[in-house]
Amino acid sequence: MPPASTPSHKADSSRLSRPLEVARHLKQLIMDEGMQPGDRLPSEPILIEKLGRSKGTVREAMRILEAEGLVRTRTGPGGGAFVDRSSDEQIMALMANHFYFEALTLRDIYQLRLALEPELAASLAGRLTEQALEDLQAQMVFYANPPRNAEEEREQHVASLAFHRQLARHSPNPLLGLMIRFLARFLTDLTIRQRLYEPHNRELWKRGRDYQSQLLGALTRGDEKAARETMRAHMNTALRLMENQAVRVEQRLF
């Protein structure tokens, strides 16, 4: 399957769609040629001739692909346009933009987390390296003790969700890993934007930390069933506690 495509060109479409159409053709070219990150694209004059478009249209198409993270351009000796790999930040930003005007709720987010994260945990049981397990344990140091104020509450919420993004990076299924990282990132932004960390909640801190400790034990032992059940319980409990946080925030406002 080719990279996410842009709208196709139509005879009566606006001028803006011409660069989008060229961008679509360039994506297809990259796929057809089996190009990899670091490979150089044909020069601008060759693309102009090959695609039958103006210099301005081709350049605008390159800017579109560069914004999407699929192409990078370099000037000077040895410069040109090269195939690139989108970074997590670029992918997350594009996906977040798509949902910017959607009134997503905590339940919407956790519905997917409940479906995906227990399966991720089961798939990684007994398969993580010693270094990966040590890194996850090190992440938990950031919330080893109860937060003392709202600032620490915010930092610990962010660090706790980073644990899940870190775990997802080890997924043998790149699509599963990407979706879980996005959900954790989106939930982080929602938590900060709605200030869900402000009502002090020691239970939220303790239950989350305890579940993650149990999860690490199951992952280390290679117990798929325990890993799946622990993550599922973690997600269900987190949903309940986070929805309570949202209610408390709303009550404080009104």
ChimeraX commands (.cxc) that place a marker at each C-alpha (Angstrom):
marker #1 position 0.00,0.00,0.00 radius 0.5
marker #1 position 1.46,3.41,-0.92 radius 0.5
marker #1 position 1.89,6.23,1.59 radius 0.5
marker #1 position -1.27,8.16,2.44 radius 0.5
marker #1 position -2.37,9.70,-0.81 radius 0.5
marker #1 position -3.49,13.22,-1.56 radius 0.5
marker #1 position -6.66,14.17,-3.44 radius 0.5
marker #1 position -6.61,13.23,-7.13 radius 0.5
marker #1 position -6.56,15.85,-9.88 radius 0.5
marker #1 position -9.76,16.73,-11.69 radius 0.5
marker #1 position -10.14,18.81,-14.81 radius 0.5
marker #1 position -12.18,21.49,-13.03 radius 0.5
marker #1 position -10.16,21.52,-9.81 radius 0.5
marker #1 position -8.49,24.66,-8.49 radius 0.5
marker #1 position -4.85,25.54,-9.08 radius 0.5
marker #1 position -4.06,24.40,-5.54 radius 0.5
marker #1 position -4.87,20.79,-6.51 radius 0.5
marker #1 position -2.15,20.72,-9.15 radius 0.5
marker #1 position 0.71,20.53,-6.60 radius 0.5
marker #1 position -1.33,17.95,-4.67 radius 0.5
marker #1 position -1.69,15.85,-7.82 radius 0.5
marker #1 position 2.04,16.09,-8.49 radius 0.5
marker #1 position 2.72,15.12,-4.88 radius 0.5
marker #1 position 0.53,12.04,-5.38 radius 0.5
marker #1 position 2.47,11.08,-8.51 radius 0.5
marker #1 position 5.77,11.53,-6.69 radius 0.5
marker #1 position 4.59,9.25,-3.89 radius 0.5
marker #1 position 3.68,6.64,-6.48 radius 0.5
marker #1 position 7.09,7.07,-8.11 radius 0.5
marker #1 position 8.80,6.45,-4.77 radius 0.5
marker #1 position 6.78,3.26,-4.28 radius 0.5
marker #1 position 7.18,2.01,-7.86 radius 0.5
marker #1 position 10.95,2.51,-7.76 radius 0.5
marker #1 position 11.26,0.89,-4.32 radius 0.5
marker #1 position 13.06,3.96,-3.03 radius 0.5
marker #1 position 14.23,4.08,0.58 radius 0.5
marker #1 position 15.07,6.90,2.99 radius 0.5
marker #1 position 18.21,8.61,1.77 radius 0.5
marker #1 position 17.63,7.86,-1.94 radius 0.5
marker #1 position 17.80,10.86,-4.23 radius 0.5
marker #1 position 14.76,11.84,-6.28 radius 0.5
marker #1 position 15.17,12.84,-9.93 radius 0.5
marker #1 position 16.33,16.41,-10.47 radius 0.5
marker #1 position 13.83,19.22,-10.83 radius 0.5
marker #1 position 14.23,19.58,-14.63 radius 0.5
marker #1 position 13.67,15.83,-15.07 radius 0.5
marker #1 position 10.54,15.94,-12.89 radius 0.5
marker #1 position 9.18,18.94,-14.79 radius 0.5
marker #1 position 9.60,17.07,-18.06 radius 0.5
marker #1 position 8.39,13.73,-16.69 radius 0.5
marker #1 position 5.27,15.14,-15.03 radius 0.5
marker #1 position 4.49,17.84,-17.57 radius 0.5
marker #1 position 4.06,20.50,-14.91 radius 0.5
marker #1 position 5.58,23.92,-14.30 radius 0.5
marker #1 position 8.57,24.60,-12.07 radius 0.5
marker #1 position 6.33,26.34,-9.54 radius 0.5
marker #1 position 3.94,23.38,-9.33 radius 0.5
marker #1 position 6.75,20.86,-8.88 radius 0.5
marker #1 position 8.37,22.98,-6.18 radius 0.5
marker #1 position 5.07,23.37,-4.34 radius 0.5
marker #1 position 4.56,19.59,-4.52 radius 0.5
marker #1 position 8.00,19.12,-2.98 radius 0.5
marker #1 position 7.07,21.49,-0.15 radius 0.5
marker #1 position 3.93,19.43,0.49 radius 0.5
marker #1 position 5.94,16.20,0.69 radius 0.5
marker #1 position 8.53,17.86,2.89 radius 0.5
marker #1 position 5.80,19.04,5.29 radius 0.5
marker #1 position 4.48,15.47,5.39 radius 0.5
marker #1 position 7.97,14.19,6.20 radius 0.5
marker #1 position 8.31,12.01,3.09 radius 0.5
marker #1 position 10.92,14.19,1.38 radius 0.5
marker #1 position 13.75,16.42,2.55 radius 0.5
marker #1 position 15.59,18.92,0.39 radius 0.5
marker #1 position 19.21,19.99,0.72 radius 0.5
marker #1 position 20.96,22.86,-0.99 radius 0.5
marker #1 position 24.59,23.25,-2.00 radius 0.5
marker #1 position 27.03,20.65,-3.34 radius 0.5
marker #1 position 25.45,17.21,-3.28 radius 0.5
marker #1 position 22.08,18.79,-2.64 radius 0.5
marker #1 position 18.70,17.89,-4.09 radius 0.5
marker #1 position 15.55,16.15,-2.94 radius 0.5
marker #1 position 15.82,12.93,-0.98 radius 0.5
marker #1 position 13.35,10.36,0.29 radius 0.5
marker #1 position 12.90,10.72,4.04 radius 0.5
marker #1 position 11.09,8.92,6.83 radius 0.5
marker #1 position 8.45,10.84,8.78 radius 0.5
marker #1 position 9.36,11.31,12.43 radius 0.5
marker #1 position 7.00,10.41,15.24 radius 0.5
marker #1 position 6.49,14.11,15.89 radius 0.5
marker #1 position 5.37,14.76,12.31 radius 0.5
marker #1 position 3.03,11.77,12.27 radius 0.5
marker #1 position 1.50,12.65,15.65 radius 0.5
marker #1 position 1.00,16.26,14.62 radius 0.5
marker #1 position -0.77,15.30,11.38 radius 0.5
marker #1 position -3.01,12.81,13.17 radius 0.5
marker #1 position -3.78,15.27,15.98 radius 0.5
marker #1 position -4.68,17.93,13.41 radius 0.5
marker #1 position -7.19,15.53,11.89 radius 0.5
marker #1 position -8.98,15.19,15.25 radius 0.5
marker #1 position -8.54,18.82,16.32 radius 0.5
marker #1 position -12.17,19.73,15.72 radius 0.5
marker #1 position -13.56,16.41,16.92 radius 0.5
marker #1 position -14.93,16.41,20.47 radius 0.5
marker #1 position -13.07,13.27,21.48 radius 0.5
marker #1 position -13.74,12.15,25.04 radius 0.5
marker #1 position -11.67,10.18,27.51 radius 0.5
marker #1 position -13.97,7.23,26.85 radius 0.5
marker #1 position -13.28,7.47,23.10 radius 0.5
marker #1 position -9.56,7.28,23.75 radius 0.5
marker #1 position -9.76,4.50,26.32 radius 0.5
marker #1 position -12.05,2.43,24.12 radius 0.5
marker #1 position -9.12,2.03,21.75 radius 0.5
marker #1 position -6.54,1.73,24.51 radius 0.5
marker #1 position -8.56,-1.13,26.00 radius 0.5
marker #1 position -8.66,-2.88,22.64 radius 0.5
marker #1 position -5.00,-2.40,21.76 radius 0.5
marker #1 position -2.78,-2.18,24.82 radius 0.5
marker #1 position -3.63,-5.53,26.44 radius 0.5
marker #1 position -2.71,-7.23,23.15 radius 0.5
marker #1 position 0.52,-5.23,22.96 radius 0.5
marker #1 position 1.41,-6.35,26.49 radius 0.5
marker #1 position 0.70,-9.99,25.70 radius 0.5
marker #1 position 2.77,-9.84,22.51 radius 0.5
marker #1 position 5.79,-8.52,24.43 radius 0.5
marker #1 position 5.70,-10.92,27.38 radius 0.5
marker #1 position 9.06,-12.68,27.57 radius 0.5
marker #1 position 10.27,-10.93,24.41 radius 0.5
marker #1 position 11.74,-7.69,25.75 radius 0.5
marker #1 position 15.50,-7.39,26.16 radius 0.5
marker #1 position 17.02,-6.82,29.56 radius 0.5
marker #1 position 17.88,-3.28,28.47 radius 0.5
marker #1 position 14.29,-2.57,27.42 radius 0.5
marker #1 position 13.00,-3.78,30.79 radius 0.5
marker #1 position 15.59,-1.66,32.61 radius 0.5
marker #1 position 14.56,1.39,30.57 radius 0.5
marker #1 position 10.90,0.88,31.48 radius 0.5
marker #1 position 11.83,0.51,35.13 radius 0.5
marker #1 position 13.91,3.68,34.90 radius 0.5
marker #1 position 10.90,5.54,33.47 radius 0.5
marker #1 position 8.93,4.68,36.60 radius 0.5
marker #1 position 11.49,6.47,38.77 radius 0.5
marker #1 position 9.92,9.76,37.65 radius 0.5
marker #1 position 6.79,8.92,39.65 radius 0.5
marker #1 position 8.24,6.71,42.36 radius 0.5
marker #1 position 6.90,9.03,45.07 radius 0.5
marker #1 position 3.52,10.77,45.41 radius 0.5
marker #1 position 3.41,14.24,43.81 radius 0.5
marker #1 position 3.64,17.16,46.24 radius 0.5
marker #1 position 1.95,19.82,44.13 radius 0.5
marker #1 position 0.10,20.47,40.87 radius 0.5
marker #1 position 3.34,20.88,38.94 radius 0.5
marker #1 position 4.55,17.45,40.01 radius 0.5
marker #1 position 1.09,16.03,39.30 radius 0.5
marker #1 position 1.40,17.27,35.70 radius 0.5
marker #1 position 4.96,15.98,35.28 radius 0.5
marker #1 position 4.04,12.55,36.66 radius 0.5
marker #1 position 0.98,12.23,34.42 radius 0.5
marker #1 position 3.18,12.96,31.42 radius 0.5
marker #1 position 5.90,10.55,32.58 radius 0.5
marker #1 position 3.39,7.77,33.26 radius 0.5
marker #1 position 1.95,8.03,29.75 radius 0.5
marker #1 position 5.49,8.13,28.34 radius 0.5
marker #1 position 5.90,4.64,29.85 radius 0.5
marker #1 position 3.19,3.41,27.47 radius 0.5
marker #1 position 4.73,5.14,24.46 radius 0.5
marker #1 position 8.07,3.59,25.36 radius 0.5
marker #1 position 6.52,0.14,25.63 radius 0.5
marker #1 position 4.75,0.58,22.28 radius 0.5
marker #1 position 8.06,1.27,20.52 radius 0.5
marker #1 position 8.95,-2.38,21.05 radius 0.5
marker #1 position 5.83,-3.68,19.31 radius 0.5
marker #1 position 6.57,-6.22,16.56 radius 0.5
marker #1 position 3.55,-4.71,14.76 radius 0.5
marker #1 position 4.55,-1.20,13.63 radius 0.5
marker #1 position 0.93,-0.12,13.06 radius 0.5
marker #1 position -0.12,-1.27,16.52 radius 0.5
marker #1 position 2.85,0.52,18.06 radius 0.5
marker #1 position 2.10,3.73,16.18 radius 0.5
marker #1 position -1.57,3.79,17.18 radius 0.5
marker #1 position -0.76,3.24,20.86 radius 0.5
marker #1 position 1.92,5.93,20.83 radius 0.5
marker #1 position -0.55,8.33,19.23 radius 0.5
marker #1 position -3.27,7.56,21.79 radius 0.5
marker #1 position -0.85,8.10,24.68 radius 0.5
marker #1 position 0.37,11.35,23.12 radius 0.5
marker #1 position -3.18,12.55,22.44 radius 0.5
marker #1 position -4.20,11.71,26.01 radius 0.5
marker #1 position -1.16,13.60,27.31 radius 0.5
marker #1 position -2.18,16.71,25.39 radius 0.5
marker #1 position -5.80,16.36,26.54 radius 0.5
marker #1 position -4.73,15.96,30.16 radius 0.5
marker #1 position -2.62,19.11,30.02 radius 0.5
marker #1 position -5.14,21.14,28.02 radius 0.5
marker #1 position -8.03,20.31,30.36 radius 0.5
marker #1 position -5.78,20.43,33.45 radius 0.5
marker #1 position -6.98,16.98,34.53 radius 0.5
marker #1 position -3.88,16.64,36.69 radius 0.5
marker #1 position -4.80,19.49,39.03 radius 0.5
marker #1 position -7.28,17.77,41.38 radius 0.5
marker #1 position -4.92,15.89,43.69 radius 0.5
marker #1 position -5.62,12.17,43.47 radius 0.5
marker #1 position -3.29,9.85,45.35 radius 0.5
marker #1 position -5.27,6.80,44.19 radius 0.5
marker #1 position -4.61,7.66,40.55 radius 0.5
marker #1 position -0.88,7.85,41.24 radius 0.5
marker #1 position -0.78,4.65,43.34 radius 0.5
marker #1 position -2.99,2.45,41.16 radius 0.5
marker #1 position -1.19,3.45,37.98 radius 0.5
marker #1 position 2.23,2.81,39.46 radius 0.5
marker #1 position 1.15,-0.53,40.99 radius 0.5
marker #1 position -0.30,-1.76,37.69 radius 0.5
marker #1 position 2.86,-0.83,35.81 radius 0.5
marker #1 position 4.98,-2.67,38.38 radius 0.5
marker #1 position 2.79,-5.77,38.01 radius 0.5
marker #1 position 3.00,-5.45,34.23 radius 0.5
marker #1 position 6.78,-5.35,34.30 radius 0.5
marker #1 position 6.78,-8.50,36.39 radius 0.5
marker #1 position 4.54,-10.32,33.90 radius 0.5
marker #1 position 6.62,-9.11,30.95 radius 0.5
marker #1 position 9.81,-10.29,32.64 radius 0.5
marker #1 position 8.36,-13.72,33.47 radius 0.5
marker #1 position 6.95,-14.11,29.96 radius 0.5
marker #1 position 3.40,-14.54,31.31 radius 0.5
marker #1 position 1.22,-13.47,28.36 radius 0.5
marker #1 position -2.08,-14.02,30.19 radius 0.5
marker #1 position -1.01,-11.98,33.22 radius 0.5
marker #1 position 0.39,-9.22,31.01 radius 0.5
marker #1 position -2.87,-8.96,29.07 radius 0.5
marker #1 position -5.09,-9.04,32.16 radius 0.5
marker #1 position -2.93,-6.57,34.06 radius 0.5
marker #1 position -2.97,-4.07,31.21 radius 0.5
marker #1 position -6.73,-4.47,30.78 radius 0.5
marker #1 position -7.30,-3.83,34.48 radius 0.5
marker #1 position -4.93,-0.87,34.29 radius 0.5
marker #1 position -6.87,0.68,31.39 radius 0.5
marker #1 position -10.27,0.15,33.03 radius 0.5
marker #1 position -9.11,1.65,36.30 radius 0.5
marker #1 position -7.40,4.57,34.56 radius 0.5
marker #1 position -10.58,5.35,32.62 radius 0.5
marker #1 position -12.67,5.42,35.78 radius 0.5
marker #1 position -10.20,7.59,37.67 radius 0.5
marker #1 position -9.57,9.97,34.77 radius 0.5
marker #1 position -13.30,10.48,34.21 radius 0.5
marker #1 position -13.58,11.29,37.91 radius 0.5
marker #1 position -10.80,13.82,37.45 radius 0.5
marker #1 position -12.73,15.43,34.60 radius 0.5
marker #1 position -15.85,15.69,36.77 radius 0.5
marker #1 position -13.87,17.30,39.59 radius 0.5
marker #1 position -12.35,19.83,37.20 radius 0.5
marker #1 position -15.81,20.73,35.89 radius 0.5
marker #1 position -17.17,21.09,39.41 radius 0.5
marker #1 position -14.35,23.46,40.31 radius 0.5
marker #1 position -15.14,25.61,37.29 radius 0.5
marker #1 position -18.84,25.91,38.07 radius 0.5
marker link #1:1,2 radius 0.2
marker link #1:2,3 radius 0.2
marker link #1:3,4 radius 0.2
marker link #1:4,5 radius 0.2
marker link #1:5,6 radius 0.2
marker link #1:6,7 radius 0.2
marker link #1:7,8 radius 0.2
marker link #1:8,9 radius 0.2
marker link #1:9,10 radius 0.2
marker link #1:10,11 radius 0.2
marker link #1:11,12 radius 0.2
marker link #1:12,13 radius 0.2
marker link #1:13,14 radius 0.2
marker link #1:14,15 radius 0.2
marker link #1:15,16 radius 0.2
marker link #1:16,17 radius 0.2
marker link #1:17,18 radius 0.2
marker link #1:18,19 radius 0.2
marker link #1:19,20 radius 0.2
marker link #1:20,21 radius 0.2
marker link #1:21,22 radius 0.2
marker link #1:22,23 radius 0.2
marker link #1:23,24 radius 0.2
marker link #1:24,25 radius 0.2
marker link #1:25,26 radius 0.2
marker link #1:26,27 radius 0.2
marker link #1:27,28 radius 0.2
marker link #1:28,29 radius 0.2
marker link #1:29,30 radius 0.2
marker link #1:30,31 radius 0.2
marker link #1:31,32 radius 0.2
marker link #1:32,33 radius 0.2
marker link #1:33,34 radius 0.2
marker link #1:34,35 radius 0.2
marker link #1:35,36 radius 0.2
marker link #1:36,37 radius 0.2
marker link #1:37,38 radius 0.2
marker link #1:38,39 radius 0.2
marker link #1:39,40 radius 0.2
marker link #1:40,41 radius 0.2
marker link #1:41,42 radius 0.2
marker link #1:42,43 radius 0.2
marker link #1:43,44 radius 0.2
marker link #1:44,45 radius 0.2
marker link #1:45,46 radius 0.2
marker link #1:46,47 radius 0.2
marker link #1:47,48 radius 0.2
marker link #1:48,49 radius 0.2
marker link #1:49,50 radius 0.2
marker link #1:50,51 radius 0.2
marker link #1:51,52 radius 0.2
marker link #1:52,53 radius 0.2
marker link #1:53,54 radius 0.2
marker link #1:54,55 radius 0.2
marker link #1:55,56 radius 0.2
marker link #1:56,57 radius 0.2
marker link #1:57,58 radius 0.2
marker link #1:58,59 radius 0.2
marker link #1:59,60 radius 0.2
marker link #1:60,61 radius 0.2
marker link #1:61,62 radius 0.2
marker link #1:62,63 radius 0.2
marker link #1:63,64 radius 0.2
marker link #1:64,65 radius 0.2
marker link #1:65,66 radius 0.2
marker link #1:66,67 radius 0.2
marker link #1:67,68 radius 0.2
marker link #1:68,69 radius 0.2
marker link #1:69,70 radius 0.2
marker link #1:70,71 radius 0.2
marker link #1:71,72 radius 0.2
marker link #1:72,73 radius 0.2
marker link #1:73,74 radius 0.2
marker link #1:74,75 radius 0.2
marker link #1:75,76 radius 0.2
marker link #1:76,77 radius 0.2
marker link #1:77,78 radius 0.2
marker link #1:78,79 radius 0.2
marker link #1:79,80 radius 0.2
marker link #1:80,81 radius 0.2
marker link #1:81,82 radius 0.2
marker link #1:82,83 radius 0.2
marker link #1:83,84 radius 0.2
marker link #1:84,85 radius 0.2
marker link #1:85,86 radius 0.2
marker link #1:86,87 radius 0.2
marker link #1:87,88 radius 0.2
marker link #1:88,89 radius 0.2
marker link #1:89,90 radius 0.2
marker link #1:90,91 radius 0.2
marker link #1:91,92 radius 0.2
marker link #1:92,93 radius 0.2
marker link #1:93,94 radius 0.2
marker link #1:94,95 radius 0.2
marker link #1:95,96 radius 0.2
marker link #1:96,97 radius 0.2
marker link #1:97,98 radius 0.2
marker link #1:98,99 radius 0.2
marker link #1:99,100 radius 0.2
marker link #1:100,101 radius 0.2
marker link #1:101,102 radius 0.2
marker link #1:102,103 radius 0.2
marker link #1:103,104 radius 0.2
marker link #1:104,105 radius 0.2
marker link #1:105,106 radius 0.2
marker link #1:106,107 radius 0.2
marker link #1:107,108 radius 0.2
marker link #1:108,109 radius 0.2
marker link #1:109,110 radius 0.2
marker link #1:110,111 radius 0.2
marker link #1:111,112 radius 0.2
marker link #1:112,113 radius 0.2
marker link #1:113,114 radius 0.2
marker link #1:114,115 radius 0.2
marker link #1:115,116 radius 0.2
marker link #1:116,117 radius 0.2
marker link #1:117,118 radius 0.2
marker link #1:118,119 radius 0.2
marker link #1:119,120 radius 0.2
marker link #1:120,121 radius 0.2
marker link #1:121,122 radius 0.2
marker link #1:122,123 radius 0.2
marker link #1:123,124 radius 0.2
marker link #1:124,125 radius 0.2
marker link #1:125,126 radius 0.2
marker link #1:126,127 radius 0.2
marker link #1:127,128 radius 0.2
marker link #1:128,129 radius 0.2
marker link #1:129,130 radius 0.2
marker link #1:130,131 radius 0.2
marker link #1:131,132 radius 0.2
marker link #1:132,133 radius 0.2
marker link #1:133,134 radius 0.2
marker link #1:134,135 radius 0.2
marker link #1:135,136 radius 0.2
marker link #1:136,137 radius 0.2
marker link #1:137,138 radius 0.2
marker link #1:138,139 radius 0.2
marker link #1:139,140 radius 0.2
marker link #1:140,141 radius 0.2
marker link #1:141,142 radius 0.2
marker link #1:142,143 radius 0.2
marker link #1:143,144 radius 0.2
marker link #1:144,145 radius 0.2
marker link #1:145,146 radius 0.2
marker link #1:146,147 radius 0.2
marker link #1:147,148 radius 0.2
marker link #1:148,149 radius 0.2
marker link #1:149,150 radius 0.2
marker link #1:150,151 radius 0.2
marker link #1:151,152 radius 0.2
marker link #1:152,153 radius 0.2
marker link #1:153,154 radius 0.2
marker link #1:154,155 radius 0.2
marker link #1:155,156 radius 0.2
marker link #1:156,157 radius 0.2
marker link #1:157,158 radius 0.2
marker link #1:158,159 radius 0.2
marker link #1:159,160 radius 0.2
marker link #1:160,161 radius 0.2
marker link #1:161,162 radius 0.2
marker link #1:162,163 radius 0.2
marker link #1:163,164 radius 0.2
marker link #1:164,165 radius 0.2
marker link #1:165,166 radius 0.2
marker link #1:166,167 radius 0.2
marker link #1:167,168 radius 0.2
marker link #1:168,169 radius 0.2
marker link #1:169,170 radius 0.2
marker link #1:170,171 radius 0.2
marker link #1:171,172 radius 0.2
marker link #1:172,173 radius 0.2
marker link #1:173,174 radius 0.2
marker link #1:174,175 radius 0.2
marker link #1:175,176 radius 0.2
marker link #1:176,177 radius 0.2
marker link #1:177,178 radius 0.2
marker link #1:178,179 radius 0.2
marker link #1:179,180 radius 0.2
marker link #1:180,181 radius 0.2
marker link #1:181,182 radius 0.2
marker link #1:182,183 radius 0.2
marker link #1:183,184 radius 0.2
marker link #1:184,185 radius 0.2
marker link #1:185,186 radius 0.2
marker link #1:186,187 radius 0.2
marker link #1:187,188 radius 0.2
marker link #1:188,189 radius 0.2
marker link #1:189,190 radius 0.2
marker link #1:190,191 radius 0.2
marker link #1:191,192 radius 0.2
marker link #1:192,193 radius 0.2
marker link #1:193,194 radius 0.2
marker link #1:194,195 radius 0.2
marker link #1:195,196 radius 0.2
marker link #1:196,197 radius 0.2
marker link #1:197,198 radius 0.2
marker link #1:198,199 radius 0.2
marker link #1:199,200 radius 0.2
marker link #1:200,201 radius 0.2
marker link #1:201,202 radius 0.2
marker link #1:202,203 radius 0.2
marker link #1:203,204 radius 0.2
marker link #1:204,205 radius 0.2
marker link #1:205,206 radius 0.2
marker link #1:206,207 radius 0.2
marker link #1:207,208 radius 0.2
marker link #1:208,209 radius 0.2
marker link #1:209,210 radius 0.2
marker link #1:210,211 radius 0.2
marker link #1:211,212 radius 0.2
marker link #1:212,213 radius 0.2
marker link #1:213,214 radius 0.2
marker link #1:214,215 radius 0.2
marker link #1:215,216 radius 0.2
marker link #1:216,217 radius 0.2
marker link #1:217,218 radius 0.2
marker link #1:218,219 radius 0.2
marker link #1:219,220 radius 0.2
marker link #1:220,221 radius 0.2
marker link #1:221,222 radius 0.2
marker link #1:222,223 radius 0.2
marker link #1:223,224 radius 0.2
marker link #1:224,225 radius 0.2
marker link #1:225,226 radius 0.2
marker link #1:226,227 radius 0.2
marker link #1:227,228 radius 0.2
marker link #1:228,229 radius 0.2
marker link #1:229,230 radius 0.2
marker link #1:230,231 radius 0.2
marker link #1:231,232 radius 0.2
marker link #1:232,233 radius 0.2
marker link #1:233,234 radius 0.2
marker link #1:234,235 radius 0.2
marker link #1:235,236 radius 0.2
marker link #1:236,237 radius 0.2
marker link #1:237,238 radius 0.2
marker link #1:238,239 radius 0.2
marker link #1:239,240 radius 0.2
marker link #1:240,241 radius 0.2
marker link #1:241,242 radius 0.2
marker link #1:242,243 radius 0.2
marker link #1:243,244 radius 0.2
marker link #1:244,245 radius 0.2
marker link #1:245,246 radius 0.2
marker link #1:246,247 radius 0.2
marker link #1:247,248 radius 0.2
marker link #1:248,249 radius 0.2
marker link #1:249,250 radius 0.2
marker link #1:250,251 radius 0.2
marker link #1:251,252 radius 0.2
marker link #1:252,253 radius 0.2
marker link #1:253,254 radius 0.2
view
